Amino acid sequence: MSAAPIRFDVIIVGAGQAGVPLAARFAEAGRRVALIERAHVGGTCVNYGCTPTKTMVASARAAHMVRTAGRLGVHVGDVQVDLAAVVERKNRIVTEWRAGVERRLERAGDRLTLVRGNARFVGERLIGVNGTRYTADTIVLNVGARPATPNVPGLDRVPTLDSTGIMELRALPEHLIVLGGGYIGCEFGQMFRRFGAPVTIVHRGQHLLDREDSDVSVAIEDVFRREGIDLRLGVSASTASADQGGVRLQLTDGTAVTGSHALVAVGRVPNTGDLGCAAANIALDRRGFVTVDDAYRTSAAGVYAVGDVTGGPQFTHTSWDDHRILFDRLTRDGDGSPARTRAGRLIPYCVFTDPQVARVGLSEREAADRGIACEVASMPFGAIARASELDETAGLLKVLLDPATERVLGAAIVGIEAGELIHIFSTLMQAGASPRAIVDAQAVHPTLAEGVQSLVMRLDRFALT
Ligand SMILES: Cc1cc2nc3c(=O)[nH]c(=O)nc-3n(C[C@H](O)[C@H](O)[C@H](O)COP(=O)(O)OP(=O)(O)OC[C@H]3O[C@@H](n4cnc5c(N)ncnc54)[C@H](O)[C@@H]3O)c2cc1C
């Protein structure tokens, strides 16, 4: 690497959910941009995350709907899931979306250069890729994260799957063990149960999805148990060993579980181990995430980081929002208005189990931990007329109100289309509006959204007298 480095105005490392739009928009704004990517453009979301999982969740829901159609008076024969066909469909959709990302990059024109290869810092604002060095005054890291491996003795000597590998299985496991009851473990656990495999979820927390209030977690646990998923909660794997071509996990409560396949879904670690951050004076936290301030600045001048690698909530929409905040900050010409930062943003999210689990703002537990006073209303999802007509009654709705300002502090919904319904609350919260706005409105009957209005009217101040 002795020749002079190739200079760009902006270098972006990682073609993820922030990197792609940033690269395209910087190029369209006249900057010379290099986007460095070592795998597929589109990053985790398109290739190994949201797109493939939600495509497969749709197949699993179809199997479930057909299998349980008798409750609606519709009788069908045996349900056969052709996992190879499910995976083919998933691959087709992923390929289409990836091609869309490639077209987006091409549309940005000649100022954007896509460099294929692994980027590693070799000095301050100096990056090596395949023996060539690149430099720029502005560098943005969007390198994302990958599945974590838990420290369970023996686990490295038995065959395991991660969230990417499990989506390549062409035949159903005889028994799937899922290690981890967070959102990835829950989505895959239910998906493979509905495909027809026996499933055991082992989770060290007392409840699945244990960032949520316990009533929210219990609602989803009830559904999982009814569907025949074996839940081992409050226990961890103490050792792992091979067992007849499969895996045996010894658990901390003295029991053991044996499966033909084991999915490890215990969190995600940042892709910084081989990035050479020390050579560029880019500080990492103790877990390896890049340390950034509210304006995405790292400890190295001119170097920024966005998306999952900053250690914040790891969602596609958050990474995408990072891109637009950073782009505004780096291109605005100082009209005096304050630029947005990453601080204090409202970050709604949804777990795509069935029923879905969605939340925005504070949970009841978080409000209590922070000593924040709130009025709380909750109701069963089955109290919604539309839900009972559809026979989709599992779940609940919950809202937290600030008594002083009459603003929504948070909301959680477990129910079908919870990921859509939660936007009613996030829009109210983003607008700083009182939920009185939806009390006075007419809600279309019969819809699920009508239930959100009913929920709010369970708060004393909005109740009909
Ligand atoms: C199974 C699964 C399901 C998910 N489901 C959802 C969901 O439903 N909704 C949701 O909001 N989020 C979901 N996520 C999370 C979501 O995918 C991520 O939060 C999102 O992709 C944002 O990531 P990012 O932009 O930070 O980086 P990524 O999308 O991870 O992109 C990082 C890119 O950087 C590249 N890279 C890394 N290191 C280097 C290097 N040294 N040199 C060159 N290139 C490099 C990688 O190859 C990758 O392409 C899911 C994740 C998983 C794993």
The ligand as an SDF file (V2000), in Angstrom:
LIG
                    3D

 53 58  0  0  0  0  0  0  0  0999 V2000
  -33.1140  -11.5520   11.8590 C   0  0  0  0  0  0  0  0  0  0  0  0
  -33.2440  -10.0540   11.9620 C   0  0  0  0  0  0  0  0  0  0  0  0
  -34.4910   -9.4760   11.8560 C   0  0  0  0  0  0  0  0  0  0  0  0
  -34.6290   -8.0960   11.9410 C   0  0  0  0  0  0  0  0  0  0  0  0
  -35.8690   -7.5580   11.8460 N   0  0  0  0  0  0  0  0  0  0  0  0
  -36.0240   -6.2190   11.9480 C   0  0  0  0  0  0  0  0  0  0  0  0
  -37.3000   -5.6240   11.8150 C   0  0  0  0  0  0  0  0  0  0  0  0
  -38.3180   -6.2970   11.6040 O   0  0  0  0  0  0  0  0  0  0  0  0
  -37.4060   -4.2810   11.8960 N   0  0  0  0  0  0  0  0  0  0  0  0
  -36.2980   -3.4910   12.1230 C   0  0  0  0  0  0  0  0  0  0  0  0
  -36.4360   -2.2710   12.2010 O   0  0  0  0  0  0  0  0  0  0  0  0
  -35.0630   -4.0360   12.2640 N   0  0  0  0  0  0  0  0  0  0  0  0
  -34.8980   -5.3660   12.1750 C   0  0  0  0  0  0  0  0  0  0  0  0
  -33.6430   -5.9040   12.2680 N   0  0  0  0  0  0  0  0  0  0  0  0
  -32.4960   -5.0090   12.5310 C   0  0  0  0  0  0  0  0  0  0  0  0
  -32.0900   -4.2830   11.2620 C   0  0  0  0  0  0  0  0  0  0  0  0
  -31.8330   -5.2230   10.2430 O   0  0  0  0  0  0  0  0  0  0  0  0
  -30.8820   -3.3600   11.4790 C   0  0  0  0  0  0  0  0  0  0  0  0
  -31.1420   -2.5540   12.5970 O   0  0  0  0  0  0  0  0  0  0  0  0
  -30.6970   -2.5080   10.2280 C   0  0  0  0  0  0  0  0  0  0  0  0
  -30.2760   -3.2960    9.1440 O   0  0  0  0  0  0  0  0  0  0  0  0
  -29.7660   -1.3150   10.4130 C   0  0  0  0  0  0  0  0  0  0  0  0
  -28.4610   -1.6790   10.2690 O   0  0  0  0  0  0  0  0  0  0  0  0
  -27.2980   -0.6570    9.8660 P   0  0  0  0  0  0  0  0  0  0  0  0
  -27.7560    0.3480    8.8750 O   0  0  0  0  0  0  0  0  0  0  0  0
  -26.7080   -0.1390   11.1140 O   0  0  0  0  0  0  0  0  0  0  0  0
  -26.2350   -1.6170    9.2170 O   0  0  0  0  0  0  0  0  0  0  0  0
  -26.4100   -2.9200    8.3590 P   0  0  0  0  0  0  0  0  0  0  0  0
  -27.7030   -2.9420    7.6440 O   0  0  0  0  0  0  0  0  0  0  0  0
  -26.0850   -4.0680    9.2340 O   0  0  0  0  0  0  0  0  0  0  0  0
  -25.2740   -2.7330    7.2660 O   0  0  0  0  0  0  0  0  0  0  0  0
  -23.9140   -2.7560    7.6030 C   0  0  0  0  0  0  0  0  0  0  0  0
  -23.1390   -3.0850    6.3450 C   0  0  0  0  0  0  0  0  0  0  0  0
  -21.7630   -2.8410    6.5900 O   0  0  0  0  0  0  0  0  0  0  0  0
  -21.0060   -3.8480    5.9340 C   0  0  0  0  0  0  0  0  0  0  0  0
  -19.6980   -3.8910    6.5920 N   0  0  0  0  0  0  0  0  0  0  0  0
  -19.4460   -4.1950    7.8830 C   0  0  0  0  0  0  0  0  0  0  0  0
  -18.1390   -4.0690    8.1430 N   0  0  0  0  0  0  0  0  0  0  0  0
  -17.5490   -3.6930    6.9910 C   0  0  0  0  0  0  0  0  0  0  0  0
  -16.2050   -3.4150    6.6160 C   0  0  0  0  0  0  0  0  0  0  0  0
  -15.1990   -3.4700    7.4970 N   0  0  0  0  0  0  0  0  0  0  0  0
  -15.9580   -3.0760    5.3280 N   0  0  0  0  0  0  0  0  0  0  0  0
  -16.9640   -2.9950    4.4210 C   0  0  0  0  0  0  0  0  0  0  0  0
  -18.2570   -3.2420    4.7160 N   0  0  0  0  0  0  0  0  0  0  0  0
  -18.5400   -3.5800    5.9900 C   0  0  0  0  0  0  0  0  0  0  0  0
  -21.8490   -5.0910    6.1120 C   0  0  0  0  0  0  0  0  0  0  0  0
  -21.5230   -6.0720    5.1430 O   0  0  0  0  0  0  0  0  0  0  0  0
  -23.2680   -4.5390    5.9260 C   0  0  0  0  0  0  0  0  0  0  0  0
  -23.6790   -4.6230    4.5860 O   0  0  0  0  0  0  0  0  0  0  0  0
  -33.4720   -7.2860   12.1540 C   0  0  0  0  0  0  0  0  0  0  0  0
  -32.2080   -7.8690   12.2460 C   0  0  0  0  0  0  0  0  0  0  0  0
  -32.1000   -9.2340   12.1480 C   0  0  0  0  0  0  0  0  0  0  0  0
  -30.7140   -9.8520   12.2390 C   0  0  0  0  0  0  0  0  0  0  0  0
  1  2  1  0
  2  3  1  0
  2 52  2  0
  3  4  2  0
  4  5  1  0
  4 50  1  0
  5  6  2  0
  6  7  1  0
  6 13  1  0
  7  8  2  0
  7  9  1  0
  9 10  1  0
 10 11  2  0
 10 12  1  0
 12 13  2  0
 13 14  1  0
 14 15  1  0
 14 50  1  0
 15 16  1  0
 16 17  1  0
 16 18  1  0
 18 19  1  0
 18 20  1  0
 20 21  1  0
 20 22  1  0
 22 23  1  0
 23 24  1  0
 24 25  2  0
 24 26  1  0
 24 27  1  0
 27 28  1  0
 28 29  2  0
 28 30  1  0
 28 31  1  0
 31 32  1  0
 32 33  1  0
 33 34  1  0
 33 48  1  0
 34 35  1  0
 35 36  1  0
 35 46  1  0
 36 37  1  0
 36 45  1  0
 37 38  2  0
 38 39  1  0
 39 40  1  0
 39 45  2  0
 40 41  1  0
 40 42  2  0
 42 43  1  0
 43 44  2  0
 44 45  1  0
 46 47  1  0
 46 48  1  0
 48 49  1  0
 50 51  2  0
 51 52  1  0
 52 53  1  0
M  END
$$$$
